[in-house]
Amino acid sequence: MDQALRRAWTEIVSPEDYERHMAAVGQAQAAASLTGSLLEAAALSARSRVTIVGAGTGQLLEYLDAQVLRPYRLTFTDLNPRFLGVLRARLTEHHLEAAVIEDDLEQTRLSSAPDLVLASLVLEHIDWRLGVRALTSLHPRFCGLVLQENPPDMVSAVTPGRELPPSMAEAMSVAHPTLIPRDHVITAMARADYRCRFTKSISVADRKRLIGLLFKPTGRSAGRLAASASPTGSTDRPRGAHPTHRP
């Protein structure tokens, strides 16, 4: 991860400013809706393991019915402990049980194979190729991604001229997320033997779109998945103890 972006997301951006901006541009709502669509497309059974990386403050819980997540064994990760504190409070508010783990996706310590791993608006802020490698190295049964797509005449991830909350403005003055073309991600996932099986887009502010993509392993990866699957009842715990959050 670019050091300016790392500092932005761990030291500068406040949870309140982040949530205010994401709601104002409609991306929080769209990302939550796409998360629900990806879960529906994966058609997981109850007690399946769902890991959401880069979960931030858990703002999706403001726009996604908690009942959608309740059947699953949940793990949420992020590299910002302040954001995770807000997420824990939301889990309590919505009576959801989950493992909450401070983790850097580029150097992930997650070890078990989830049934579904989700990364929403994460790859734009890290070395995306390392992110793809990390996600596929977990050998999930499904991998869901949410990406941002801009209109052709807009290169920067943040809309030029859009007023930002103070800490977001400070962060974006020195750190610059990089949008990844959808076909680049699909090609990289295919090289890891994951094929795109489902796509959905939602329009958001400033003529942008969020794109939900669901990937499933090919025969070769499916075979490795079966061989590496964790025993029933395991969670995506990294090396070292991390307690499960119980409301």
C-alpha positions as CSV (number, residue, x, y, z in Angstrom):
1,M,0.0,0.0,0.0
2,D,1.2,3.5,-0.8
3,Q,2.4,5.0,2.4
4,A,0.4,8.2,2.0
5,L,-2.8,6.1,1.6
6,R,-1.8,4.0,4.6
7,R,-1.4,7.1,6.7
8,A,-4.6,8.6,5.4
9,W,-6.7,5.5,6.4
10,T,-5.0,4.9,9.7
11,E,-4.2,8.4,11.0
12,I,-6.1,11.1,9.2
13,V,-9.7,10.1,8.2
14,S,-12.1,10.1,11.0
15,P,-14.9,7.6,11.1
16,E,-17.5,10.3,11.2
17,D,-16.2,12.2,8.1
18,Y,-15.8,9.0,6.2
19,E,-19.3,7.9,6.8
20,R,-20.7,11.4,6.0
21,H,-18.9,11.5,2.7
22,M,-19.8,7.9,1.6
23,A,-23.5,8.5,2.4
24,A,-23.5,11.9,0.7
25,V,-22.3,10.4,-2.6
26,G,-24.5,7.3,-2.4
27,Q,-21.7,4.9,-2.3
28,A,-22.4,3.6,1.2
29,Q,-26.0,2.7,0.1
30,A,-24.9,1.2,-3.2
31,A,-22.1,-0.9,-1.7
32,A,-24.5,-2.3,0.9
33,S,-27.0,-3.2,-1.8
34,L,-24.3,-4.9,-3.9
35,T,-23.1,-6.8,-0.9
36,G,-26.7,-8.2,-0.5
37,S,-26.8,-9.0,-4.2
38,L,-23.4,-10.9,-4.0
39,L,-24.6,-12.9,-1.0
40,E,-27.8,-13.8,-2.8
41,A,-25.9,-14.8,-6.0
42,A,-23.6,-17.0,-3.9
43,A,-26.6,-18.8,-2.5
44,L,-24.7,-19.9,0.6
45,S,-26.2,-22.3,3.1
46,A,-26.7,-21.4,6.8
47,R,-23.6,-21.4,8.9
48,S,-21.4,-20.7,5.9
49,R,-18.3,-18.6,6.6
50,V,-18.4,-15.1,5.3
51,T,-15.4,-12.8,5.6
52,I,-15.6,-9.1,4.8
53,V,-12.2,-7.5,4.5
54,G,-11.6,-3.8,4.6
55,A,-15.0,-3.5,6.4
56,G,-14.2,-0.1,7.9
57,T,-16.8,1.2,10.3
58,G,-19.4,-1.4,9.2
59,Q,-21.5,1.4,7.7
60,L,-23.1,-1.2,5.4
61,L,-25.2,-2.3,8.4
62,E,-27.0,1.0,8.2
63,Y,-28.3,0.1,4.7
64,L,-28.3,-3.7,4.7
65,D,-30.8,-5.6,6.8
66,A,-28.9,-7.4,9.5
67,Q,-31.1,-10.4,8.9
68,V,-29.3,-10.9,5.6
69,L,-26.1,-11.6,7.5
70,R,-27.5,-13.4,10.5
71,P,-27.4,-17.0,9.1
72,Y,-23.6,-16.9,8.5
73,R,-20.4,-17.2,10.6
74,L,-19.1,-13.7,10.1
75,T,-15.6,-12.2,10.2
76,F,-14.9,-8.5,9.7
77,T,-11.4,-7.1,9.1
78,D,-9.8,-3.7,8.7
79,L,-6.4,-2.1,9.3
80,N,-7.8,0.8,11.3
81,P,-8.6,0.0,14.9
82,R,-10.7,3.2,15.3
83,F,-12.9,2.1,12.5
84,L,-13.2,-1.4,14.0
85,G,-14.3,0.2,17.3
86,V,-17.3,1.7,15.5
87,L,-18.0,-1.6,13.7
88,R,-18.1,-3.5,17.1
89,A,-20.6,-1.0,18.4
90,R,-22.8,-1.6,15.3
91,L,-22.6,-5.3,15.7
92,T,-23.9,-4.9,19.2
93,E,-26.6,-2.6,18.1
94,H,-27.8,-5.1,15.4
95,H,-27.3,-8.1,17.7
96,L,-24.8,-9.8,15.3
97,E,-22.0,-12.1,16.4
98,A,-18.8,-11.9,14.5
99,A,-15.0,-12.2,14.7
100,V,-13.5,-8.7,14.4
101,I,-9.9,-8.7,13.4
102,E,-7.3,-5.9,12.8
103,D,-5.6,-7.1,9.6
104,D,-3.7,-5.7,6.6
105,L,-5.0,-7.5,3.5
106,E,-1.7,-7.1,1.6
107,Q,0.0,-9.0,4.5
108,T,-3.1,-10.9,5.7
109,R,-2.8,-13.3,8.6
110,L,-6.2,-14.9,7.8
111,S,-5.6,-18.6,7.4
112,S,-8.8,-20.6,6.8
113,A,-10.9,-20.9,3.6
114,P,-14.1,-18.9,3.9
115,D,-17.1,-19.8,1.8
116,L,-17.3,-16.2,0.7
117,V,-14.8,-13.4,1.0
118,L,-16.0,-9.9,0.2
119,A,-13.9,-6.8,-0.5
120,S,-15.9,-3.6,-1.2
121,L,-14.1,-0.5,-2.4
122,V,-10.8,-1.9,-1.1
123,L,-8.6,-2.6,-4.1
124,E,-8.6,1.0,-5.1
125,H,-6.6,1.9,-2.0
126,I,-4.0,-0.8,-1.9
127,D,-1.6,-2.6,-4.3
128,W,-4.5,-4.2,-6.1
129,R,-2.5,-7.1,-7.5
130,L,-1.3,-8.0,-4.0
131,G,-4.9,-7.7,-2.9
132,V,-6.1,-10.2,-5.5
133,R,-3.3,-12.5,-4.6
134,A,-4.2,-12.3,-0.9
135,L,-7.9,-12.9,-1.5
136,T,-7.4,-15.9,-3.8
137,S,-4.8,-17.4,-1.5
138,L,-7.5,-17.9,1.0
139,H,-9.1,-20.3,-1.4
140,P,-12.7,-19.1,-0.9
141,R,-15.6,-20.9,-2.5
142,F,-16.7,-17.5,-3.8
143,C,-15.0,-14.1,-3.9
144,G,-17.0,-10.9,-4.2
145,L,-15.6,-7.5,-5.2
146,V,-17.1,-4.1,-5.4
147,L,-15.3,-1.6,-7.6
148,Q,-15.8,2.0,-8.5
149,E,-16.1,3.0,-12.2
150,N,-15.9,6.6,-13.3
151,P,-17.2,8.3,-16.5
152,P,-14.5,8.4,-19.2
153,D,-13.8,12.0,-18.7
154,M,-13.0,11.7,-15.0
155,V,-9.7,10.1,-14.0
156,S,-9.4,10.8,-10.3
157,A,-11.2,8.6,-7.8
158,V,-12.5,11.6,-5.9
159,T,-14.7,14.0,-8.0
160,P,-12.8,17.2,-8.7
161,G,-14.5,20.1,-7.0
162,R,-16.6,18.0,-4.6
163,E,-16.6,19.4,-1.1
164,L,-15.3,16.9,1.3
165,P,-15.5,16.6,5.1
166,P,-12.4,18.1,6.8
167,S,-10.4,14.9,7.5
168,M,-11.3,13.5,4.1
169,A,-10.2,16.7,2.4
170,E,-6.9,16.6,4.3
171,A,-6.3,12.9,3.4
172,M,-7.2,13.2,-0.3
173,S,-4.8,16.2,-0.6
174,V,-1.9,13.9,-0.1
175,A,-3.2,10.4,-0.9
176,H,-4.7,9.3,-4.2
177,P,-6.7,6.1,-4.6
178,T,-6.3,4.5,-8.0
179,L,-9.2,3.1,-9.9
180,I,-8.7,-0.3,-11.5
181,P,-10.4,-1.2,-14.8
182,R,-12.9,-4.0,-14.4
183,D,-11.3,-6.1,-17.1
184,H,-7.9,-5.9,-15.4
185,V,-9.4,-7.3,-12.2
186,I,-11.3,-10.0,-14.1
187,T,-8.1,-11.0,-16.0
188,A,-6.0,-11.1,-12.7
189,M,-8.7,-13.2,-11.0
190,A,-8.8,-15.6,-14.0
191,R,-5.0,-16.1,-13.7
192,A,-5.7,-17.3,-10.2
193,D,-8.3,-19.7,-11.6
194,Y,-11.3,-17.6,-10.5
195,R,-14.0,-16.8,-13.1
196,C,-16.6,-14.0,-12.9
197,R,-20.0,-15.6,-12.6
198,F,-22.2,-12.5,-11.7
199,T,-22.1,-8.8,-12.3
200,K,-24.3,-6.0,-11.2
201,S,-23.9,-2.2,-11.3
202,I,-25.5,0.7,-9.4
203,S,-25.3,4.3,-10.4
204,V,-24.1,6.8,-7.7
205,A,-23.3,10.5,-7.6
206,D,-21.2,12.3,-10.1
207,R,-22.0,9.9,-13.0
208,K,-20.1,7.1,-11.3
209,R,-21.1,3.5,-10.8
210,L,-20.3,0.8,-8.3
211,I,-19.8,-2.6,-9.9
212,G,-20.4,-5.9,-7.9
213,L,-18.5,-8.9,-9.2
214,L,-18.8,-12.5,-8.0
215,F,-16.0,-15.0,-8.8
216,K,-16.1,-18.7,-8.4
217,P,-13.1,-21.1,-8.7
218,T,-12.5,-23.2,-11.8
219,G,-12.1,-26.9,-11.6
220,R,-8.4,-26.8,-10.6
221,S,-9.0,-24.2,-7.8
222,A,-12.1,-26.0,-6.7
223,G,-10.0,-29.1,-6.2
224,R,-7.4,-27.2,-4.1
225,L,-10.2,-25.7,-2.1
226,A,-11.6,-29.1,-1.2
227,A,-8.1,-30.2,-0.1
228,S,-7.5,-27.1,2.0
229,A,-10.9,-26.6,3.5
230,S,-10.9,-25.9,7.2
231,P,-12.9,-28.2,9.5
232,T,-16.5,-27.3,10.2
233,G,-16.7,-24.7,12.9
234,S,-13.5,-23.0,12.2
235,T,-13.3,-19.2,11.7
236,D,-11.0,-16.9,9.8
237,R,-8.8,-16.4,12.8
238,P,-5.2,-15.3,12.1
239,R,-2.3,-16.6,14.0
240,G,-2.7,-15.4,17.6
241,A,-5.9,-15.1,19.6
242,H,-8.7,-12.6,18.5
243,P,-11.9,-12.9,20.5
244,T,-15.3,-13.2,18.8
245,H,-17.5,-10.2,19.2
246,R,-20.7,-11.2,20.9
247,P,-23.4,-8.6,21.4
